[in-house]
Amino acid sequence: MAVKTFTNFTLFDGTGDKNENDAWFSVDTESGKLVDRGTGTAPKSEKTVDLNGEYVMPGFVNVHTHITVDPDDLGGGLGHDLSESEAAVFGFENLQKLLKSGVTYIRECGTAFDVDIKLKKLQKVGRLPKTPHMMASGQAYSMTGGHGDGAHMAYLVDSPDEMRKAVRQGLKNGSEAIKMMATGGVMTPGDFMDDPQLSVEEMRTGVEEAHHKGVIVASHAEGNPGIQNALDAGVDSIEHGFYLTEKEAEQAIKQGTYVTPTLIAEWAIPAFGKGLLPDWEVKKAEDALDDTYENFKRAFKQGVKFTCGTDAGTPLNGFDKTPDEFELLTKIGMTTAEAYHCSTKNSVALCGIQDEYGTLEVGKFADFQVLKKDPLADVKNVKQEDKQVFLGGERQF
């Protein structure tokens, strides 16, 4: 076993709320996993990398991205009719932007043409350099005329039987996660956050089929009754969940359902979109933001488990924005460490990958970022643009 040892850094390993000074860890260069770690004098190994007293923390796990969507396409958004070739190019470029920002693992939540599934096949054979680990979803599942109906982004289903067949087809095609639309959304002109879309019965059927294969299910659900419908259907995560009620939060806790708040997506539209985006789109996001903070403050106090996801690809919400999500999470009552735990602990637990990803512990992949300033001292320090990013102990950026 060939070993590479990293030395001379301060470590936040993602498990608690403290740093380890004068840290080191060793990585098996074949598996890319940590085989030893400690503080003080490091053991001798085939290769030693001195990190010059900087700060090391785990790479981010972002469980809500849309790599085939262009955040700068302010006129079309999800409705822009890309060709499959364009979608594939966007997907590859956006994966690299995610990794450069410190994201080392993503769960996709809906791509055109199943591009993420196809790109992952290339990734497995080494044909997709400088890209994060990926849980591919393929196309999402929506009702006819619902959120995501357009741009080859979704299977359109209008009954439980249609959902069953579509999910089975998605799983056959290679989907590793299923995404369903329980409500309207900000980006669709003909519907609203509180418009219910897929029914409980339709979603429950999809959940049943996915769970038969051990595949997790996410539900886009911004308002009510859609959030309640998704919970009743037994989904594994509520995406957005802006109008989560106290009662729904209790149900989520009881069922073990995670919430992916995607605060950056809601915040970016009123912050940057005035004069650029349609007035109706800006107003929908702006009206919801204050309510969202209050609802999530209450839910966090109740004990809801939040994950890290950004909805990257939505308007003005670029693939370099994951570091910004953590500052917004502190606005709902989290400490800096608790905000990072949404990624290092909760995101990986949702995806069932906690044994290999998320924290920098022996036996897990050495996926990490190197920062000039302490990430625990100030949540803004993770926004550093020229950070070093490693996958399996190998530097990518």
Order of alpha helices (4+ residues) and beta strands (2+ residues): beta-beta-beta-beta-beta-alpha-beta-alpha-beta-beta-beta-alpha-beta-alpha-beta-alpha-beta-alpha-beta-alpha-alpha-alpha-alpha-alpha-beta-beta-beta
